[in-house]
Each structure stands twice: as structure tokens, then as C-alpha cells.
Amino acid sequence: MAALAAMARILSPHCRVTRMSDGALIADWKRTRFLGLATTEVEKFASGSPEERAELVTGLMRAGCATGRRKTYADVVVGLWLGGAHLLIRTLGFGRVLRLLSLVAPGYTRADLASAEEVGRLKQVVQSHRSRSWFVNGDCKSEAVTAFVLLRRCGLKAVLHVGVREHPFALHAWTASGGLCIPDADPRGHAFTPVLSIGCGGQ
């Protein structure tokens, strides 16, 4: 079930979630205790609003079942995601990759907001790999998709935008989070008007 999978991703390593007839049961083996969730609460992980999911995640953190520490990615992992995103876009097309985002970008958001420092570090790593890679070669679509997925998998709010410029005609993609954009929303000073925006869970 999608809701249980989304819940399992945010649980601490010593916790396990099991589907029950009237909801779900979280077993905390470190503290030898159990936490029950009603069916309505479980369903919020799959179909609730970002605010509802954030409230549930915060509750699990307070109960000690979810870690407050955000996942961080090593530079080499960011590079692998960037190369993989570029390969998928070239193989399947950008539109299909955007439709697949809901499979790899969780639909929950932590209650605490992304900091400019966190997003800035990811931006620096993405730009570093882009400048060194002949394969990616400055593809804004790959950078935007990579940033969106990694930020969402850390539980941070991120929005992927696809924009258009009329004169001369051009398309550009970027992900916005914490007041920063990856890559820049206006490369070389050219403004792009967003025509498509994708928020949490790839929706």
C-alpha cells in the first residue's frame, strides 16, 4: 500500500510498520513499545494535504518513531542521480520523466522548512558535477529533476517549474526550495514564465 510505503520511508531504523484491519501498528523495537494509527491517519500519508502529512510526521518524531535529522546525500550520490536523470530524460523524454516523479518523490513534507544553507549546498554539488560531466553538459532538466527528487526525499518542500521565454523562444526547467533555485531560474538574466509547476509527491 502506498501509504504504508510512504510511512516506512520516514520511520527510524528500529521501527517497523504493519498494516492492521483498523489502521496500522508501528513497532518500536528499541524502546519495546507499540504505536497504533487509525485508518484515517494512515490514509493521510497517501492522499492527505501536505499540512496533514507534516502534522503526522511531526507527531511520529515526537513519539521517537521518526528521526528529526534529515537525510543528506554524499557528493558521489548526487552525481549518480544527476547522470541517471539525464539518461532517463534522453531515453523516455522529459514529459514521461515528469509523470514518474510521484514514484520517487515522497508526498510528505516535514514541518520545518528548508534552509538556504541546505539547498545552497545541494546546488553547489549539482553545479560541480554538471561542470565536470561531458555527459550531462549543463542540461537544466536533469539538474531540476535531480534537485527536486533529492529535496523531496529529504522531506523538504520543493517545486519544479518549467518555464518559457518567447523572444527568442526557449524552454527552461528549475526547482525552487528555501528561497533558492537549482539551476538558476533566470540564466544569463533571461526571465522565463512558468507554464508548469510540480509540487510535493510529483503532483
Salt bridges, closest charged atoms under 4 A:
ASP28 OD1 - HIS14 ND1 2.96
ASP28 OD2 - ARG31 NH1 3.05
ASP28 OD2 - ARG33 NE 3.53
ASP75 OD1 - ARG121 NH2 2.93
ASP112 OD2 - ARG70 NH2 2.96
GLU118 OE1 - ARG70 NH1 2.61
ASP139 OD2 - HIS86 ND1 3.12
ASP139 OD1 - LYS141 NZ 2.98
GLU143 OE1 - ARG130 NH1 3.42
GLU166 OE1 - HIS167 NE2 3.93
ASP184 OD1 - LYS123 NZ 2.43
